[in-house]
Structures are given as C-alpha cells and as structure tokens.
Amino acid sequence: MSAAQLPLDPKWMRANSLFQSHNPSADYALIGVPANQGSITPTNADQTPDAVRQALARYSTYSTSTNIDLAGNTFTDLGNVQAPDGPEGFARVHAAVKGLLDKHKLVVALGGDNSITYSLASGLWPNLSNIGLITFDAHHDLRDGNSNGSPVWQLIQAGLPGKNIVQIGIADFANSAEYSARAKENGITVISRTELRTRSMADVVKQALEIAGAGGREIYVDLDVDVCDRSVVPACPAAMPGGITADELRQGAFLVAADKRVRAIDITEIDASIDTADQRTVRLAALLVLEAAAGLATR
C-alpha cells in the first residue's frame, strides 16, 4: 500500500504532514542531499531522500513515551539539492545550506552517501575550527581521497580539530590498522561497538556531547545508519552483523537533538533501491527524522 492509499483519520495525524508547509523560520528544517557518485560501493542512495519522505506517512506525530505531539512545532522541507556530487555539486550544497543556522534551530539532511557529511558541515560552518562532530558509524571515515569513506578526514584537513570529534559504534573488522592509528594520532575519541555492550546509549551520548560540545561549541552529528546490525538495515551496503540495534540509534538521535548545541544532523548510507519489501531501513530513517524532532521539542 502506497502512502497515498493509506486510510485517513482526522484524529491520527500522519507525520509527513508536518513538512508540507514552507515556513522560512521553522525550528526544524529538512533537506535532501541525494549524493551517490562518491560511494566506494556502487549505490542508488540518491533515491533515498524521497523514499524517507514517503515513509513518514507511516507514522503519527505523537511520541507516547515523552508525551510530545510534534504537531505543536514548526517544520519546513527545503527540498533536494540537485546533482550534489562532484566539485560543482559541492558548490551547490554550500549554496543551499548557507545561512540556514541563522534561520533554524536544527537542520536535518537526508542522504545520500556519507560524502555529504563533508559538504554539509563545511557549508554550514565556513570556519570549522570551533565546532564539534559526533558520528554514529561502524567506520572511521578517515580514508585518503574524496569518497563516502573520507568525510571525517576531509573535515580535519579543512580545520576541524580531531579532539573535537567523537565516533560511536566503530566496529571490529570494519577499519584498517592504519586508519585506526590516524584516529588516535588526531586525538579522536573512539567509543567502539564492543564498549557499547556494557554501556548505555544515554551514558555514551552524554560523554560525546561533553567532548564535542566543550565550551559551548556547536555540534554536527552524522547518523551513518550502517552502524546498525545488518538484519535491521539491509539497505545499508556496508552494514555488518553485530551492529547496534535500531532502537539504540533511535535513542541516540533523540538524545543528541535534545541538546541545544547540536545544530545539524545527517542521515546517510541507505540505498533505498535495495531495501526489503517491508522497507525496514527506510522506515528506520523516517523514525530518525521524528526522533530528532522529538528531541528538539524538549529543548
């Protein structure tokens, strides 16, 4: 059943309706960045932003656990950045996000592959020397070159201090010894998947916010969905068995968005074209959009 065929109930507001207005000063701004050409693994991640928007229709606007109805907040959808790959696409992303932090409390970007983390962060903050970065990712993304495996290294080279970076969920057998050494050499705080077995997500996120946001720094958060177990995110080409749960990533999205220092979040590395028939990966991404909105509502 498509979103258009879902039953209508005036007492059950669908979450996609939140983004049907174009409020230039909305607290929450959604933007699609359908990049896919820079991916190490061939992907159709460019199809994902619109698929996530459609999946929002599967959910309501009400969070039972927090008693928050998102209908009481302001949202806007800025559409998709056209052709965001390559040097010209990089410039288009910069132009699309310039000044957004002056208008909105939180900007949430739908990828696209993980290369958008570099183009978005560097576009939102021309001076990267005093921001923080938190990544939820199985991978360090410290590779050489320009790809979805290099955005963190590109940001460091552009001026983001490694000591301002926290990486949550780094997995065994997903990174090389050389790039792990690069993380240590640059002072990145790494909270491995193994460490998460004995620590709560709330505790881990608290630590990450303290480090990335020290001194009141604004923070960018990268939600690379391949940090999750492959069984729950089959549309993430690089996801591994043994990753974190979908619920843990949802909790992480809520907790970071609840902190006023977090100004931008991306949701990346999903290829909607290879999702299962039940759309479990895309539907998780839609829930991350809503968890971030619920977190923002608690500020």
Secondary structure, DSSP 8 states (H G I E B T S, - for coil): --GGGS---TTS-BGGGGGSSB-TT-SEEEEEE---TT-SS---GGGHHHHHHHHGGGSBSEETTTTEEGGGS-EEEEEE-SS--HHHHHHHHHHHHTTHHHH-SEEEEEESSTTHHHHHHHHH-S--TTEEEEEE-SS----SSSSTT-HHHHHHHTT--GGGEEEEEE-TTSS-HHHHHHHHHTT-EEEEHHHHTSS-HHHHHHHHHHHHTGGG-EEEEEEEGGGBBTTT-TT-TT-BTT-B-HHHHHHHHHHHHTSTTEEEEEEE---GGG--TT-HHHHHHHHHHHHHHHHHHT-
